[in-house]
Amino acid sequence: HLLLIEDYKGSLCIYRLRKATDRVVLSLFLAPMPFTEAALIQALRRVNGFNHNDEGSFFVDEVNYDQIKDLGFLAVAQSDYDYLYDPKVYPELLGSGFSSLRRKIRKCDQLQLTVADFTKEHTADAQRLLTAWRAQKREREQPTYSYKYSKFFLEKWTDFPQSSIAGKAIFDGDQMVAFSMGGPLNTSIGAIFLTYADFNYPSLGHYLLYHQLLGMQNFTFVNHAGDRGLPGLITLKTGFQPVANKTSFAISFST
């Protein structure tokens, strides 16, 4: 399948184009970011206009669902749980709940890695790391759910205002070993879109997420999606002491 991007009045709309048995189908891949009702309606009209029908479905988190629940959608079903973090707690990491995370960060600090803000000059390095990550996952016979989305995101992210996307790049010498990206869902809630780390570096995933959250202090909360029931993701995301687990919803609609 392909992912297509539209900028509608400052909101990023991401669509998925896939080949079905006898036709090509367009669907809304994510709710618009930042979320607005106007952008959502525009996206749904585009989807149904392309598909020549008046019904479809898409996924939203609990925050967006509260904004659209009165718009008259056909059906709602619970899909997954997203992790919601308070970024203000990470500069100090106080309390026993963060003791394990503090140890992991200290171990990575001892490796003398370089942490930098992600810029367009880092894109090629990130693409190479993403390819290596997929190879590592395949060797372990583990799923690579996010690969196609992430590959497309890295190819297109520079087409949009750099101020709307903030990320981190971590280097061991000249070699990129981890990167992440995030941005706004609305004025108070941010989201982490991508996090990738070399498996050869223990605790590097924690170190990356820690620095990404440090760079999102302007948000009241930060959403980091779900865990798909994968033990490694569950350990990583619960270790950051989320303030809430928000439900994701599958929404059926008619235009």
Phi, psi and chi 1 to 4 in degrees:
 res  aa     phi    psi   chi1   chi2   chi3   chi4
   1 HIS       -  167.8   63.8 -102.5      -      -
   2 LEU  -120.1  150.7  -65.6  175.1      -      -
   3 LEU  -108.9  131.3  -66.5  179.8      -      -
   4 LEU  -116.7  144.1  -52.8  175.8      -      -
   5 ILE  -121.4  137.2  -65.2  176.8      -      -
   6 GLU  -130.2  137.2  176.5 -176.4   21.3      -
   7 ASP  -101.2  107.2 -175.2   -9.9      -      -
   8 TYR  -110.1  102.0 -179.3   77.2      -      -
   9 LYS    51.8   43.0  -63.6 -176.7  178.1  179.8
  10 GLY    90.3   -3.9      -      -      -      -
  11 SER  -103.8  135.7  -69.0      -      -      -
  12 LEU   -88.0  118.6 -173.6   67.8      -      -
  13 CYS  -109.8  123.0  -58.7      -      -      -
  14 ILE  -113.7  125.4  -58.2  178.2      -      -
  15 TYR  -114.7  153.6  -54.7   91.0      -      -
  16 ARG  -111.9  127.3 -177.0  176.0   69.5  167.0
  17 LEU  -109.7  118.8 -170.1   67.1      -      -
  18 ARG  -135.1  155.9   62.5 -179.3  178.2   85.1
  19 LYS   -93.7  118.1 -173.7  175.1 -178.5  179.7
  20 ALA   -88.8 -171.1      -      -      -      -
  21 THR   -57.4  -45.4  -56.7      -      -      -
  22 ASP  -128.5   10.1   56.7   -9.2      -      -
  23 ARG  -163.9  172.1   62.9 -166.5  179.8  104.0
  24 VAL  -101.0  133.9  176.1      -      -      -
  25 VAL  -120.7  136.0  177.2      -      -      -
  26 LEU  -105.4  136.5 -174.7   69.8      -      -
  27 SER  -139.3  158.6   60.3      -      -      -
  28 LEU   -81.8  116.7 -176.4   59.4      -      -
  29 PHE   -78.1  -41.5 -171.2   69.8      -      -
  30 LEU  -139.4  156.4  -64.6  171.0      -      -
  31 ALA   -64.7  148.4      -      -      -      -
  32 PRO   -54.3  145.9  -26.1   35.4      -      -
  33 MET  -131.4  122.7  -58.0  175.9  -67.0      -
  34 PRO   -61.6  151.2  -17.4   30.1      -      -
  35 PHE   -77.2  130.2  179.1   86.9      -      -
  36 THR  -138.0  151.5   67.8      -      -      -
  37 GLU   -62.8  -39.3 -179.8  179.7  -35.3      -
  38 ALA   -63.3  -41.5      -      -      -      -
  39 ALA   -66.3  -38.9      -      -      -      -
  40 LEU   -64.0  -46.4  176.0   63.0      -      -
  41 ILE   -62.8  -41.4  -68.1  173.2      -      -
  42 GLN   -59.5  -44.4  159.2   69.5   12.2      -
  43 ALA   -64.6  -43.0      -      -      -      -
  44 LEU   -67.3  -37.1  -60.7 -176.3      -      -
  45 ARG   -65.3  -38.8  -73.9  174.7  175.2  167.9
  46 ARG   -64.7  -43.4 -177.4  174.7  -64.0  -77.8
  47 VAL   -60.0  -50.5  166.2      -      -      -
  48 ASN   -70.6  -31.6  -77.4   -5.9      -      -
  49 GLY   -64.8  -40.5      -      -      -      -
  50 PHE   -67.2  -41.7 -178.0   92.7      -      -
  51 ASN   -82.8   -7.4  -65.4  -28.5      -      -
  52 HIS    57.2   43.1  -58.4  -68.5      -      -
  53 ASN  -145.4 -179.9   60.8   26.6      -      -
  54 ASP  -121.7   16.4   58.9    3.2      -      -
  55 GLU  -135.8  154.6  -66.9 -175.7    1.3      -
  56 GLY  -172.6 -167.7      -      -      -      -
  57 SER  -151.4  159.7   63.1      -      -      -
  58 PHE  -158.4  173.5   63.8   99.8      -      -
  59 PHE  -117.0  141.2  -64.5   90.3      -      -
  60 VAL  -139.3  159.9  -62.7      -      -      -
  61 ASP   -88.8  177.3   62.6   20.4      -      -
  62 GLU   -63.6  -35.0 -169.8  170.8  -30.8      -
  63 VAL   -65.2  -49.7  174.5      -      -      -
  64 ASN   -65.6  -34.8  -69.7  153.9      -      -
  65 TYR   -61.4  -39.7  174.9   65.3      -      -
  66 ASP   -60.3  -28.6  -73.8  -19.0      -      -
  67 GLN   -81.1  -22.0  -64.1  173.4  -71.9      -
  68 ILE  -118.8   -0.4   67.4  173.7      -      -
  69 LYS   -63.5  -19.4   62.1 -175.6  178.7 -178.3
  70 ASP   -99.5   14.1  -63.2  -35.7      -      -
  71 LEU   -88.4    0.5  -64.0 -177.4      -      -
  72 GLY    86.3   37.1      -      -      -      -
  73 PHE   -74.8  158.8  -67.3  105.7      -      -
  74 LEU   -73.5  -43.5  -61.8  178.5      -      -
  75 ALA  -157.2  154.0      -      -      -      -
  76 VAL  -133.3  135.4  177.1      -      -      -
  77 ALA  -135.6  139.0      -      -      -      -
  78 GLN   -66.8  135.1 -177.7  174.9  -42.7      -
  79 SER  -112.3  -50.9  173.9      -      -      -
  80 ASP  -162.1  178.0 -163.3    1.1      -      -
  81 TYR  -115.1  130.3  -69.7   98.8      -      -
  82 ASP   -97.6  149.8  -71.4   -4.9      -      -
  83 TYR   -93.1  129.4  -69.9   80.2      -      -
  84 LEU  -116.7  127.3 -161.0   66.0      -      -
  85 TYR  -117.6  151.1  -60.1  107.6      -      -
  86 ASP   -97.2  105.8  174.6    3.1      -      -
  87 PRO   -65.6  -17.5   24.6  -34.3      -      -
  88 LYS   -69.9  -15.5  -59.1  -63.3 -170.6  -62.7
  89 VAL   -85.5  -13.4  -54.7      -      -      -
  90 TYR   -82.7  -24.4  -60.8  106.6      -      -
  91 PRO   -59.8  -31.2  -29.2   38.0      -      -
  92 GLU  -109.2  -30.7  -64.1 -175.2  -27.5      -
  93 LEU    52.3   54.1  -69.3  178.1      -      -
  94 LEU   -81.7  149.7  -61.1  176.3      -      -
  95 GLY    98.3  158.5      -      -      -      -
  96 SER   -67.3  -23.7   58.8      -      -      -
  97 GLY   -62.7  -21.9      -      -      -      -
  98 PHE  -103.1   10.6  -71.9  116.7      -      -
  99 SER   -61.4  -43.3   58.0      -      -      -
 100 SER   -65.7  -41.9  176.4      -      -      -
 101 LEU   -63.9  -40.3 -179.9   57.5      -      -
 102 ARG   -60.6  -39.7  -70.7 -165.2  -62.9  -93.0
 103 ARG   -64.7  -42.3  -73.0 -165.5  -61.8  -89.1
 104 LYS   -63.3  -41.3  -66.1  177.3 -173.7  -62.1
 105 ILE   -65.8  -41.7  -68.5  170.8      -      -
 106 ARG   -61.4  -41.0  -75.7 -163.8  -63.5  -91.6
 107 LYS   -62.0  -41.8  -72.7 -179.1  179.6  178.9
 108 CYS   -70.5  -35.2  -73.5      -      -      -
 109 ASP   -58.0  -35.8  -79.8  -23.3      -      -
 110 GLN   -68.3  -18.0  -67.5  169.4    2.1      -
 111 LEU   -79.1   -7.8  -61.8  176.2      -      -
 112 GLN    56.8   45.8  -62.2 -175.9  -30.4      -
 113 LEU   -77.6  156.5  -57.5  172.5      -      -
 114 THR  -104.4  125.8  -59.0      -      -      -
 115 VAL  -108.5  125.8 -178.6      -      -      -
 116 ALA  -132.4  158.3      -      -      -      -
 117 ASP   -68.9  137.5  -69.1  -26.0      -      -
 118 PHE   -72.7  130.2 -164.3  101.6      -      -
 119 THR  -127.3  172.3   67.7      -      -      -
 120 LYS   -63.0  -24.3   61.5 -177.9  179.9 -179.6
 121 GLU   -68.2  -16.9  -73.3   75.0   20.2      -
 122 HIS   -88.9   -4.8  -65.5  138.8      -      -
 123 THR   -60.1  -46.4  -58.5      -      -      -
 124 ALA   -62.2  -40.9      -      -      -      -
 125 ASP   -62.8  -40.7  -75.2  -27.7      -      -
 126 ALA   -65.5  -38.5      -      -      -      -
 127 GLN   -63.5  -39.7  -70.1  169.4  -32.7      -
 128 ARG   -66.2  -41.2  -75.3 -169.5  -72.7  -90.5
 129 LEU   -65.9  -39.1  179.1   57.8      -      -
 130 LEU   -61.1  -42.5  177.3   62.4      -      -
 131 THR   -63.7  -41.7  -60.5      -      -      -
 132 ALA   -66.5  -37.6      -      -      -      -
 133 TRP   -60.2  -44.9  171.4   88.2      -      -
 134 ARG   -62.0  -40.0 -178.8  176.8   62.3  164.6
 135 ALA   -63.8  -40.8      -      -      -      -
 136 GLN   -63.3  -41.9  -72.1  177.2  -40.5      -
 137 LYS   -65.6  -40.2  -66.0  -76.6  -80.7 -173.0
 138 ARG   -66.0  -37.8  -74.3  179.4  170.0  177.3
 139 GLU   -60.4  -33.3  -73.0  176.3    1.3      -
 140 ARG   -88.5    0.4  -61.0  177.6  178.4 -156.7
 141 GLU    56.8   44.3  -61.9 -177.1  -12.7      -
 142 GLN  -111.3  152.9  -64.7  175.1  -18.9      -
 143 PRO   -69.5  152.9   24.7  -34.3      -      -
 144 THR  -123.3   56.8   57.0      -      -      -
 145 TYR   -53.1  -41.5  -63.0  117.3      -      -
 146 SER   -92.0    1.8   59.3      -      -      -
 147 TYR   -61.4  -52.2  172.2   76.5      -      -
 148 LYS   -63.5  -42.9  -71.0 -175.8  177.9 -179.8
 149 TYR   -60.2  -45.4  155.8   74.0      -      -
 150 SER   -67.5  -39.6  -59.0      -      -      -
 151 LYS   -60.3  -45.1 -179.2  176.0 -178.2  -68.5
 152 PHE   -67.1  -40.1 -175.3   81.9      -      -
 153 PHE   -59.3  -44.8 -170.9   96.1      -      -
 154 LEU   -65.9  -30.8  -73.8  173.2      -      -
 155 GLU   -72.5  -29.1  -69.2  171.4   -7.6      -
 156 LYS  -114.4   -8.8  -61.3  -63.0 -176.8 -178.9
 157 TRP   -64.2  -27.2   79.5  -80.5      -      -
 158 THR   -74.6   -7.1   55.2      -      -      -
 159 ASP   -74.9   -9.9  -67.2  -14.2      -      -
 160 PHE  -115.9  161.1  -64.2   89.2      -      -
 161 PRO   -53.7  126.9  -24.8   34.4      -      -
 162 GLN   -63.8  -23.9  -58.2  -59.5  -70.7      -
 163 SER   -68.2  -17.5   59.1      -      -      -
 164 SER   -90.7   -7.4   65.6      -      -      -
 165 ILE  -130.9  125.2  -60.0  175.9      -      -
 166 ALA  -126.0  131.4      -      -      -      -
 167 GLY  -141.3  177.3      -      -      -      -
 168 LYS  -128.4  146.9  -65.0  -64.0  178.3 -178.9
 169 ALA  -127.8  132.0      -      -      -      -
 170 ILE  -117.0  132.5  -60.3  179.9      -      -
 171 PHE  -123.1  143.8  -68.5   84.7      -      -
 172 ASP  -109.4   99.0 -174.9   -5.9      -      -
 173 GLY    68.2 -123.9      -      -      -      -
 174 ASP   -93.5   -1.8  -65.7  -28.7      -      -
 175 GLN   -98.1  124.3  179.3 -178.0   -3.7      -
 176 MET   -71.5  129.1  179.3 -176.7  -74.1      -
 177 VAL  -117.7   -7.3  -66.0      -      -      -
 178 ALA  -165.5  151.4      -      -      -      -
 179 PHE  -155.0  158.3   73.2   93.5      -      -
 180 SER  -150.3  161.0   58.7      -      -      -
 181 MET  -145.4  146.3  -72.6 -172.6 -179.8      -
 182 GLY  -150.9  175.4      -      -      -      -
 183 GLY  -176.3 -172.9      -      -      -      -
 184 PRO   -83.8  140.1   30.7  -35.0      -      -
 185 LEU   -90.8  -38.6  -68.5  178.3      -      -
 186 ASN  -153.8 -166.3   53.7   44.6      -      -
 187 THR   -67.7  -23.9   54.8      -      -      -
 188 SER  -112.9  -15.5   61.9      -      -      -
 189 ILE  -120.8  124.4  -60.4  176.8      -      -
 190 GLY  -103.7  171.7      -      -      -      -
 191 ALA  -141.4  146.8      -      -      -      -
 192 ILE   -97.3  121.4  -63.1  174.2      -      -
 193 PHE   -89.7  -42.5  -53.4  141.6      -      -
 194 LEU  -138.2  140.0  -52.8  177.0      -      -
 195 THR  -144.7  123.0   58.8      -      -      -
 196 TYR  -137.5  133.8  -72.6   94.3      -      -
 197 ALA  -140.0  145.7      -      -      -      -
 198 ASP   -66.7  124.6 -170.6  -35.3      -      -
 199 PHE   -66.0  -15.2  -68.2  124.3      -      -
 200 ASN   -74.4   -6.5  -65.6  -47.0      -      -
 201 TYR  -113.5  102.6  -68.9   76.3      -      -
 202 PRO   -57.6  136.8  -24.0   34.8      -      -
 203 SER    70.7    5.9  -58.0      -      -      -
 204 LEU   -65.2  -33.6 -176.2   57.1      -      -
 205 GLY   -60.5  -39.7      -      -      -      -
 206 HIS   -66.1  -42.3  -66.3   78.1      -      -
 207 TYR   -62.3  -41.6 -162.4   60.2      -      -
 208 LEU   -64.7  -49.4  173.8   65.3      -      -
 209 LEU   -62.4  -38.1 -178.7   54.0      -      -
 210 TYR   -58.2  -48.7  166.2   69.2      -      -
 211 HIS   -71.2  -32.6  -79.4  -76.2      -      -
 212 GLN   -64.3  -43.3  178.6   65.5   39.3      -
 213 LEU   -67.3  -34.4  -72.9  165.7      -      -
 214 LEU   -61.6  -30.5  -73.9 -177.4      -      -
 215 GLY   -85.7    5.6      -      -      -      -
 216 MET  -122.2   38.2  -57.7 -177.8   78.1      -
 217 GLN   -70.7  -13.1  -64.2  -63.3  -59.7      -
 218 ASN   -79.7   -4.5   53.9  -43.2      -      -
 219 PHE  -102.2  149.2  -63.8  108.6      -      -
 220 THR   -72.9  -41.2  -56.3      -      -      -
 221 PHE  -137.6  156.4  -60.7  107.6      -      -
 222 VAL  -129.1  127.0  174.7      -      -      -
 223 ASN   -92.5  134.3 -175.6  -59.0      -      -
 224 HIS  -126.3   38.5 -168.9   22.3      -      -
 225 ALA    54.4 -163.0      -      -      -      -
 226 GLY  -102.0 -166.1      -      -      -      -
 227 ASP  -122.4   -2.2   54.7   41.4      -      -
 228 ARG    52.7   18.5  -67.6 -177.1  176.9  -90.7
 229 GLY    74.7   12.3      -      -      -      -
 230 LEU   -84.0  125.5  -60.4  173.9      -      -
 231 PRO   -55.4  -41.2  -26.2   35.2      -      -
 232 GLY   -63.0  -42.6      -      -      -      -
 233 LEU   -69.2  -36.9  -80.1 -179.9      -      -
 234 ILE   -61.2  -45.7  -66.7  172.8      -      -
 235 THR   -62.8  -44.5  -61.1      -      -      -
 236 LEU   -62.4  -51.3  170.6   66.2      -      -
 237 LYS   -75.4  -34.2  -65.2 -172.3  176.6 -173.6
 238 THR   -72.0  -26.8   56.4      -      -      -
 239 GLY   -64.9  -17.5      -      -      -      -
 240 PHE   -92.8   10.5  -82.3   78.6      -      -
 241 GLN    52.0   65.8  -58.1  -62.6  -50.6      -
 242 PRO   -59.7  146.6   22.5  -33.5      -      -
 243 VAL   -81.9  -17.2  -65.9      -      -      -
 244 ALA  -164.3  156.9      -      -      -      -
 245 ASN  -114.5  112.0  -68.7   94.0      -      -
 246 LYS   -93.7  141.0  -65.6  -65.1 -175.5  179.2
 247 THR   -78.5  138.0  -53.5      -      -      -
 248 SER   -96.4  149.4  -64.6      -      -      -
 249 PHE  -126.5  142.9  -62.9   92.1      -      -
 250 ALA   -95.6  122.5      -      -      -      -
 251 ILE  -111.1  127.5  -50.4  -67.4      -      -
 252 SER   -98.2  138.2  -63.5      -      -      -
 253 PHE  -136.9  163.9   65.3   89.2      -      -
 254 SER  -137.7  136.5  176.1      -      -      -
 255 THR  -118.7      -   58.1      -      -      -
